[in-house]
Amino acid sequence: MNFAGIELAGRIVNASGTFDAIAAQKAFGDALRERFPFAAFVSKTVTLAPREGNPPPRLWELGAGLINSIGLPNKGMEAFLSEDLPRLAELPVPLIVNVMGSTAGEVERLVAAFGERDEIAALELNVSCPNVRTGLLIGADPGETAALLDAVRSRTAKPLIVKLTPNCASPAAVAAAAEQHGADAVSLVNTLRGMAMHPQRPRERWLGGGTGGVSGPALRAIALAQVREVRERVRVPIFGMGGVQSGRHARDLLDAGADLVGVGTESFRDPMAGARIAAELARIDANSGVAGATVQSA
Ligand SMILES: Cc1cc2nc3c(=O)[nH]c(=O)nc-3n(C[C@H](O)[C@H](O)[C@H](O)COP(=O)(O)O)c2cc1C
């Protein structure tokens, strides 16, 4: 299949930040390359400068998922280019690099640097970040998202996928602005803001970052509704995710309007979840006679 100009062997891809391909390569060796669980690999968010991330605790388990306040720790653009990119380029699937900046200038530099690397098939823009000048969450505001795309679109010919946040009044309005200003695709949903109280200390919050992002099954119904709403507003392809644990869940997201499906939190329980979900989806599609149904090679 083709997603925004990227040739893919299947429709199941990892959600950014939930599968560490370099650690998995160390743990599983050649077996990972031979049976890579996803049809493309999406990197964790890379920022211009290194980030330490949030203080611990960083995770809280829910009845139906997880709240994380990891805070996007990463080694920064230069170290990613010199240390991680050569390893990720060895994966047997196309590479999508996820980037984030707090000004259009920062994102421009990231897009320009990654945009000229042949190892990278596409860029995903994580817009869940406040603009340091206006204080507005870039991805929560159609005007901010449009301005960001105006600044970065000309910096690369590679596909730009805008990752929408569910923490806003209208993800569909932001998706429409992204499309009008040159996005090749949109991805959704990112995590939904949540909080947990400390189980022992009255009035204290558990997570070091105060609040965090809810992911996993709790998000599934929200993802379905938002993908459907965005599908009704834009023509660009949609990379849908949120709480996918099975082929049935993936099929539901595709039926709601997604073209590609991301698996995130489920990979923490089972690193090969992507392969299992792809196989389940292929069986569902073969049994229902969906045209072009193929078993993903993973
Ligand atoms: C531990 C963790 C780390 C994440 N890191 C990132 C990240 O670096 N960049 C990003 O755009 N999304 C990040 N996400 C959001 C996921 O890519 C995805 O949008 C979200 O978790 C919903 O999918 P899921 O319910 O299948 O996990 C992260 C999610 C989790 C749980």
The ligand as a Gaussian input file, in Angstrom:
#p B3LYP/6-31G(d) Opt

LIG

0 1
 C        5.361000       6.054000      26.962000
 C        4.865000       6.833000      25.782000
 C        5.741000       7.670000      25.089000
 C        5.288000       8.415000      23.990000
 N        6.170000       9.211000      23.323000
 C        5.741000       9.922000      22.244000
 C        6.654000      10.721000      21.506000
 O        7.868000      10.759000      21.786000
 N        6.163000      11.439000      20.465000
 C        4.838000      11.396000      20.083000
 O        4.464000      12.068000      19.111000
 N        3.955000      10.598000      20.748000
 C        4.387000       9.880000      21.813000
 N        3.493000       9.064000      22.484000
 C        2.078000       8.983000      22.007000
 C        1.860000       7.735000      21.131000
 O        2.638000       7.817000      19.944000
 C        0.365000       7.573000      20.738000
 O       -0.044000       8.728000      20.042000
 C       -0.554000       7.382000      21.947000
 O        0.081000       6.644000      22.962000
 C       -1.869000       6.685000      21.576000
 O       -1.648000       5.369000      21.117000
 P       -1.770000       4.042000      22.090000
 O       -3.043000       4.196000      22.868000
 O       -1.757000       2.873000      21.167000
 O       -0.570000       4.060000      22.994000
 C        3.932000       8.313000      23.567000
 C        3.061000       7.450000      24.276000
 C        3.505000       6.717000      25.354000
 C        2.546000       5.788000      26.071000

